[in-house]
Amino acid sequence: MTLKELEPQRLSLTPPEKAQAIQILAQSLAHTWQGIEKTPGVVGGNARIAGTRISVWGLVESRRLGAMDAQLLEDYPHLSANDLKNAWAYAEVFPDEIEAVINLNDIN
């Protein structure tokens, strides 16, 4: 997508959405994600919720299978709504990475 193609979407964003977009772009440039970690040897080196062994791809797959955020928070009581927000933002920016890991781990 080019900046010219992005212009109509930028104009339709609310101020909080613009702030979130700026945060996502800054994290993408720095290759860091608030609340998301990648560590070789932990969860296969895949993106995970910081300080846990809960993978972003696993959360995305659970959501695809019908789990709502409330259910995920109940299933993982040590996670916060902010953890899920970070996971969804990461998955939205890196869909190819998440899809590749889901396909690699698909046992069906």
SVG drawing of the C-alpha trace seen along z (x, -y; Angstrom):
<svg xmlns="http://www.w3.org/2000/svg" viewBox="-17 -13 34 47">
<polyline fill="none" stroke="black" stroke-width="0.4" points="0.0,0.0 1.3,-3.5 0.9,-6.6 -1.4,-8.0 -3.7,-5.0 -3.5,-5.2 -4.7,-8.9 -8.5,-8.3 -8.2,-5.8 -6.0,-8.2 -8.5,-10.9 -11.3,-8.7 -9.5,-7.7 -10.4,-9.1 -7.7,-10.7 -7.3,-7.6 -7.1,-5.4 -4.4,-7.7 -2.4,-7.5 -2.7,-3.7 -1.5,-3.7 1.5,-5.8 2.4,-3.4 2.1,-0.4 4.3,-2.1 6.9,-3.1 7.0,0.5 7.3,1.9 10.2,-0.3 12.0,0.5 11.1,4.2 9.8,4.1 6.3,4.7 5.0,3.6 4.1,6.7 5.3,9.1 8.6,11.0 10.5,13.4 13.1,15.5 15.0,18.3 14.1,21.6 10.9,20.3 7.7,21.2 9.8,22.1 11.1,18.5 7.7,17.3 6.0,14.1 4.5,14.6 2.9,12.5 5.9,11.1 6.8,13.1 4.7,16.1 4.8,19.1 1.5,18.0 2.0,17.6 0.4,15.0 -0.4,17.6 -2.1,19.8 -4.3,16.9 -5.2,16.1 -6.0,19.7 -8.2,19.8 -10.0,16.7 -10.6,18.3 -12.1,21.3 -14.6,19.1 -13.0,18.1 -14.0,14.6 -11.7,12.3 -13.6,12.8 -13.2,16.6 -9.4,16.2 -9.1,14.0 -10.9,16.7 -8.8,19.5 -5.6,17.5 -6.3,15.6 -2.8,14.1 -3.4,12.3 -4.9,8.9 -7.1,7.3 -4.1,5.2 -2.1,8.4 -4.8,9.5 -4.8,6.0 -1.1,6.3 -1.4,9.7 -4.2,8.7 -2.2,5.6 0.9,7.8 -1.1,10.3 -2.7,7.6 0.7,6.1 2.4,9.5 -0.4,11.7 1.9,13.8 4.2,14.7 1.2,15.7 -0.4,17.7 2.9,19.5 3.2,20.6 -0.4,21.7 0.0,23.8 3.2,25.3 1.5,26.3 -1.8,27.5 -2.1,31.1 -5.4,31.7"/>
</svg>
